[in-house]
């Protein structure tokens, strides 16, 4: 199997893929047209990317491409809709960078409380100002609101408990039972969580429904002088409204992500939010960039590719239909012989019914098999009878209604 890796990737991960029988091409730093041409030239079956944007022209460049793996959690840099339309799997590596991002979240939190950046700059310039920089509140007993309770949010919650911080949490999927398990108070909404927080930390995925979740309205509910930490995605925060809140309410802000970040590793970049004059700290989108996290992600990428190569199954697939549109299922018991499935599918096709999903299980000894064929509509009894009687190796054919 040909694998193209278009970003920096750990050497041990490349070796593991090669040991699994993959022909690996490593060309870090590919973007745009260069990436499209590399997909065409390598005829790769698998494309592995980290931060590189995978656009529709790249996705449509080669019929060989069957799987795109994001070596990380978020897939907002991949045109998932285009991949779905081209019948290409998209997978990610959820949770493997959770600890790294949680650690940076607390680094920003502590740095903001103690104003570590200004401390260091003044000392480097020969200024001693213990009177000013002694004014810190500390984290013990301060309420942390966590938006998003996926792997990263949970890692942050775990560390907040160690700091002695009460935690309020909100996500669209958080229920009372899970909140009890996490030892947090469940907020009714993101705004309610923000309103009671001394520190608000954002850990939701980028999606249409989370765009500008941190809105002007939500920021207006935050306490004056409270903190906001965003180590998730820039799209989830209205940065113009945030700049206003920094100026008007004295919010302290720690950011690892910014609108219109440079695509490469180095570039000139001027983030407007850092020019507000308030206490706003920034890092270079490095939340997942620890050796531990990258090693774990590389190992997971290798596992995804190996399973795909061996079985055709895709771990952590993000674009598989959550619920099949099938309304009926044909259970076909048959002998494991050529032509049985072709005969059955031909009959279904003549009936004008679409096959939504299909699985054919082979029993031990490879003599018997059972196909589960999920259908968009029902087959008439006459069609079922044609399937049963039209091939000598059909044992039985039963149609079942599926729950709606």
N, C-alpha and C positions, 0 to 999 in steps of 0.2 A: 504494500500500500504506500502511495506517495504522499508525503506530508510536507507542507510548506509552512515554515515558522517565520512570520514577518516582523517579529519584535525580538528584543533581547530575551534569551531563554537560558535557563541553567544548563551547564554542560552535562551534568549527570542525567538530566531529563532527555537530552538529545541522545546520549548513549543508550539509555533505557529503551527509547523508541527504536533505535537501530538494532538492539538486541532482540526486539520483538519482531524483527523482519521488515521494518518500515524503511523506505528510501527517503531520507530526511534532507531537505534543502533549508538551510538557515540563512536568511537574508534580512537582518534586522534593519529597521528604519525605512521599510518600504511604505509608500503612501500613494494614493491617487492612481495615476496612469501607470506608474512603476509597479504598483501592486497588481493591477489588472494584467499587465504584461507577464508578470511572474507567475500568476495563476494559469495563464494560457501556456507559457513555455514549459512549466513543470508538469502540467496536466495533473495537478494534485487532487487527491480525493478528500484530503483534510487540510484546512487552513487554520493555523493557530495564530491568534493575535492577542496583544495586551491592550494597548491604548490606540492602536491604529484603527482608523475609520474604515469600515467595510461597506462600501456603497453599492447601489444597484448595478452600475457598470461592472464592478468587480465580481459580484454574485452571478451576473449573467454571462461572464466571460468564457466559461468552460462547462461543458456537460459532464466533465469528470468530477467536479466538486460536489461532494455529498454531505459534508459536515464542516461547520465553522465552530471552533472552540475558542471561547473567550478565556484567557488565562487570568481569571479574576472573577468578580461577582457580577458587576453591572454589565448589561448588554446594550446600553444606549448608544454606543458607537457603531453598532451593527444595524443595518437595515433589515430588521427581523421580518417585516412584512414582505419585502422583496424575496428574502430567503424562503419564506413559506410558500409564496407564489411559484417559486422555482423548485419546490419539493426538496429543499436543502435543510438539514437539521442544524439548529443552533443550540450549543450547550455552553454552560458556564461552570465555575468552580466555587459554589457558594460556601461561605463559612470559613474558607481556608485562610483568609486574611483578617478574620474578625478580631483576633487578639492584637494584631499590629495596629489596626485602626482604633481600637479601644485605648491602646496605650498612648497614641498620639492625641486622642481626645482629652485624656487626663493631662498630658503634657501641656496642651494649650490652656486647659482649665487652671492648672497651677501657675502657669506663666502669667496669665491674665491677673490672677488674684495677687500675685507678688510683683507684678510688673517687671518681670525678669529682663525683658528686652531693654527697657529704659534704664534699669539698673546697670546693665552691662555697658550700654553706650555712654552713660555719664562717667562711669569708672574709666573707660578707655580714653575719654577726653579730659581726665584729670579732675572730675567734679565729684565731691563727696556730699551726698544728700540723704543721710540716714533718716532725717526728720520726715521727709516726704515718703520714702519707700518703706517706712515702718507701718504705714497705714494699709493694712491688709485685713480682710475679714476672716480668712481661713475657710476650709471646706466642711469641717465637722458640724453636723446639724443643719447644714444648708440643704434646701430642697432641690433635688435634681429632677427635671422633667425630661423624659426620654421619648422621642417620637420615632416609632418603629421598633418592633421587638423581634426582629430577625436575629441571625447569629451575632451581628455586630452590636445591635442594641442590647442583647442579653449579656454580651461580654462587658459592656459598659455598666450595666446594672450590677453585675457581680462585683466589679471593682468599686462601684459607689458604696455598696454595703461595707466593703473593707475600710472605706474612708469614713464610715459612720454617717452617711448621708441618707435621709429619707428620700424615697424615689416614687415619683408619679409617672405613669406610663400611658401612652396612647398608641394604638395602631388600629387599622380597620378590622383586623382579625382577632384582636385581643379580647378574650372573654374573662369572666370573673374567676373561673377555675384556674386559668393560666396565670392570671395576675396573682392569685394566692400562691401558686407554685413559684413564681418569680419573686415573691415577697415585695410586691409593689402595690400602690393604690391605682386603680384603673380610672382614668379620666374619661369623661363622656365625649370630649372632642379635643382636637389639637389646641384650640384656643383656650379651653378650660385648663389644659395642662400647662400652657404658657403662663396663664394668669397667676398660678400659684407657685411658679418656679423662681428660685434664686438663680438657677442656671438651667438653660434649655439646650439640649443636645439633640441634633437631628441625624437620624439613621434610617430614612426611608429611601426606597429605590426611586430612580427617575422614571416617571410614567405620566401620561396625560393627566391622570387624576391627582398627581402630587405636584404638578407644576405650580410654582408660587404658593405652595402650602404655607410657607412663612410669608404671609401677605401683610399689607399695611394694617389691616384689621387685627390680625393676630399680634403683630408687633405693638399695636396700641394697647393691648391687654397686658403686656409684660411690665414688671415692676421697674421703676427708674433705677438705674445703676446695676441691673441684673446682667447676666452674661448670656450670650448666644454662641454655641459652637456648631459649625457645620463641617463635618468630615464626610458628608454623603455625596451629593451632586449639586452643582451650581443652580441647576434648573429648579430646584425645590424652594429656592429663596428669591424673593423680589429684592434684588440688591439695591435698587434705587430707593425703595421704601426703607431698607435697612440703613442706608446712609443717613436718611432723615431721622430715623430713630436714634442713631448714634449721636447726632447733633442735638436733638431735642430732649432725649431721655437719658443720655449718658450711658447707653448700653456699652458693655465691654464685649468685644467680638473676637472670636478665633476662627479662622477660615483655612481650610486645606484645599478648597475648590473655588474656582472663579469663572465668570462668564468669559467666553472667547479665549480660553487658555491656548497657548502655543501648542502645535501638534508635536514638535520635536522636544528633545531633552534640554536644549539651550536656545534662548532667543531673547530679544528685547521685549519686555512686557510691562505695561503700566496699568495696574488695577485701580480703577477710580475709587473703590471702596476704601483703599488704603490712604487716600488723600483727604479723608473727612476731618482730620485733626483730632479725632477721639482716640481711645485706646483700642486699636484694631490690629491684631497680629495675624500674620499669614505664613503659610508654608506652601511648598511647591507641589501640591497634589502628591504627597509622599505617604499617605496613610497606610498603604499596603506594602511600602517599600522597606521591609526588613528582610534579612537573610532567611529568617525562620519562615516568614510568610511566603516568600518566593520559592523556597524549597518545597513547602507543602503544596503550593499551587502547581509546580512542575510535576510533582508526583501524581496529583489528581488529573492533570492533562494526560499524562502517560496512561493512567488507568482508563480514562474515557476512550482514548484512541485504541487501546488494546481490546476493550470490550466491543467496540464498534467493529474492529477488524475480525474478531473471533466469532461474533454472534449477530452483528448488524444492529444490535440494540444501542441506544444512546442514553448514557447516564446524564442526569440533570438537564434534559432537553427542555428548552424554554418555549418552543413554538409548536409543540404537539397540541392538538385540539384537546381542551380540558374535558369536554364531554362530546362523545361521538354523536353526530346527527342521526345515527342509525335508530330505527324504530322496531326492527325485527331481526332475528338471528336464525340462520339456517345451521343446524347441527348435523354435519355429514359424517357418519361413520363409514369407513371404507378400508379396503385392503390397499396397502402401500404399493400401488402399481402405476405405471405411466398412463396418462390420459384421463384419470378420474376427475381431477380438478378442472382440466380443460373442458371436459364434457359438461360439468356442473356450471362453470362460469359461462359457457356458451348458451346454456339454457336460460340462465339469469339475464344475460345480455339481450337475448331475443325477447324476453318479457319486458324489457325497457326499465329494469330496476337497477339502480346503482349500488355497487358494492362499496361500502364505506370503510370497512376494516376486515382483515382476514388473518386467521392464525391456523396453521396446520401442525398438529402435535403427532409425533411419531412415537409409538409405544416400543417398549423393550423388545428386541429381536427384529425390529424394523419390518414386521409383517403387517401390523395393523396401524391405522391412523385415524385421527378425528379432526375435521376442519370446522372451525367456528367462523361463519361468514356473516358479518353484520351488514344488514341491508337497509336502504333508505325507505323502501316500501315492501308491502307484502307480496308474496308469490301466490298465484292462483293454485288451487289443488291440481289442476291439470299440468301445470309446470312442475310441481313437486313430483307428480307421478312420472313425468318424463325423466326427471333426474333419477328416480328410484329404479325405473325399468330400462333406462337407456344405456346402462353400462353394467357389465357383469360383476365388476368389483365394488359397486356401491352396496353397502350393507343396509343402511337406513338413512333417511333424510327427514328431519323433523324441524318444523318452523315454530319459533317461539316469539312471543311479543316481549319487547323490552320496556322497562318502566320509562315514562316520559319525564 
